Amino acid sequence: MKTTSEEILKETMDEINAALQDSRGIVAHQRRLAFVISVSSVALLESFLQKRHVFKSGAKINHQWLKKKKDNVKIKLASQVTCPLESLPELDNFLEQSYALEKERNQMAYGKLVVEEKLQELINLFLKFKKEVENA
């Protein structure tokens, strides 16, 4: 049985693949991509913490935390884990990548359509982040 994070990541990869294969182009999937990539970036962070066995049972990361200053996010995150954040050396890099993904979310989800290159950059950033978390 898949975890919620695994289900979210599969759904996101399905949407990315559908967008890349759509003859109308990926812009036709802009808003869906913005939402699924946002939720998946949180799922990746949670998955990383779960793999390290430091994520408290029932803990959740709110995607809106990723719009705040890193120090504020770390304060909120510290209450969700069972170890000092400093003992997770990859975390700063993963937070930076999550910030970059989340920064684009509202504009792409609620704003006007962007050029394909901008969406492709978002997809590439997400895929890079996913690979790094999976290999951590």
C-alpha positions as CSV (number, residue, x, y, z in Angstrom):
1,M,0.0,0.0,0.0
2,K,1.3,3.4,-1.0
3,T,1.8,6.2,1.5
4,T,0.0,9.5,1.0
5,S,3.3,11.1,-0.2
6,E,3.9,8.3,-2.7
7,E,0.3,8.8,-4.0
8,I,0.8,12.6,-4.3
9,L,4.1,12.1,-6.2
10,K,2.6,9.6,-8.6
11,E,-0.3,11.9,-9.3
12,T,2.2,14.8,-9.9
13,M,4.3,12.7,-12.2
14,D,1.1,11.6,-14.1
15,E,0.2,15.3,-14.6
16,I,3.7,16.3,-15.7
17,N,3.8,13.4,-18.2
18,A,0.3,14.3,-19.5
19,A,1.4,17.9,-19.9
20,L,4.5,17.0,-21.7
21,Q,2.6,14.8,-24.1
22,D,-0.3,17.1,-24.7
23,S,-0.3,18.4,-28.3
24,R,-1.7,21.7,-27.0
25,G,1.5,22.2,-25.0
26,I,2.2,22.4,-21.3
27,V,0.6,25.8,-20.9
28,A,-2.8,24.0,-21.1
29,H,-1.8,22.4,-17.8
30,Q,-0.4,25.4,-16.1
31,R,-2.8,25.7,-13.1
32,R,-2.9,22.0,-12.4
33,L,0.9,21.9,-12.6
34,A,1.2,24.8,-10.1
35,F,-1.0,23.0,-7.6
36,V,0.4,19.5,-7.9
37,I,4.0,20.7,-7.8
38,S,3.3,22.8,-4.7
39,V,1.6,19.8,-2.9
40,S,4.4,17.5,-4.1
41,S,7.2,19.8,-2.8
42,V,5.6,19.5,0.6
43,A,5.2,15.8,0.2
44,L,8.9,15.5,-0.7
45,L,10.0,17.4,2.4
46,E,7.7,15.3,4.6
47,S,9.0,12.1,2.9
48,F,12.6,13.1,3.5
49,L,11.9,13.7,7.2
50,Q,10.0,10.4,7.5
51,K,12.9,8.5,5.9
52,R,15.2,10.0,8.5
53,H,12.6,8.8,11.2
54,V,12.5,12.3,12.7
55,F,9.0,13.5,11.5
56,K,6.6,13.3,14.4
57,S,3.5,11.1,14.0
58,G,0.6,13.2,12.7
59,A,2.9,16.1,11.8
60,K,2.2,18.2,8.7
61,I,4.1,20.9,6.8
62,N,1.9,23.7,5.5
63,H,2.9,25.0,2.0
64,Q,2.3,28.5,3.2
65,W,5.3,28.2,5.5
66,L,7.4,28.1,2.4
67,K,6.5,31.7,1.7
68,K,8.1,32.9,4.9
69,K,11.6,33.7,5.9
70,K,13.7,30.5,6.3
71,D,14.3,31.2,10.0
72,N,10.5,31.4,10.6
73,V,10.0,28.1,8.7
74,K,12.7,26.5,10.7
75,I,11.0,27.5,13.9
76,K,7.7,26.0,12.8
77,L,9.4,22.9,11.4
78,A,11.4,22.4,14.6
79,S,8.2,21.6,16.4
80,Q,7.4,18.9,13.8
81,V,10.6,16.9,14.2
82,T,12.3,14.9,17.0
83,C,15.8,16.1,16.4
84,P,17.7,19.4,16.0
85,L,17.3,20.7,12.5
86,E,21.1,21.2,12.4
87,S,21.4,17.4,12.3
88,L,19.8,17.4,8.9
89,P,22.4,18.9,6.6
90,E,20.4,18.5,3.4
91,L,17.4,20.4,4.9
92,D,18.6,23.9,3.9
93,N,19.1,22.9,0.3
94,F,15.7,21.2,0.2
95,L,14.0,24.3,1.8
96,E,15.6,26.5,-0.8
97,Q,14.3,24.4,-3.6
98,S,10.8,24.3,-2.0
99,Y,10.8,28.1,-1.7
100,A,11.7,28.4,-5.4
101,L,8.8,26.1,-6.3
102,E,6.3,27.7,-4.0
103,K,7.3,31.2,-5.1
104,E,5.8,30.5,-8.5
105,R,2.6,28.8,-7.2
106,N,0.2,31.6,-6.8
107,Q,1.2,33.5,-10.0
108,M,0.9,30.3,-12.1
109,A,-2.3,29.0,-10.3
110,Y,-4.2,32.3,-10.3
111,G,-2.5,34.6,-12.8
112,K,-2.4,34.8,-16.5
113,L,-0.8,32.1,-18.7
114,V,3.0,32.1,-18.8
115,V,5.3,31.0,-21.6
116,E,6.1,27.4,-22.0
117,E,9.8,27.9,-21.1
118,K,8.7,29.2,-17.6
119,L,6.6,26.1,-17.0
120,Q,9.4,23.9,-18.3
121,E,11.8,25.5,-15.8
122,L,9.3,24.8,-13.0
123,I,9.0,21.2,-14.0
124,N,12.8,20.8,-14.3
125,L,13.3,22.4,-10.9
126,F,10.7,20.0,-9.4
127,L,12.3,16.9,-11.0
128,K,15.7,17.9,-9.8
129,F,14.3,18.4,-6.3
130,K,12.5,15.1,-6.4
131,K,15.7,13.3,-7.5
132,E,17.8,14.9,-4.7
133,V,15.3,13.9,-2.0
134,E,15.0,10.4,-3.3
135,N,18.8,10.0,-3.3
136,A,19.2,11.6,0.1
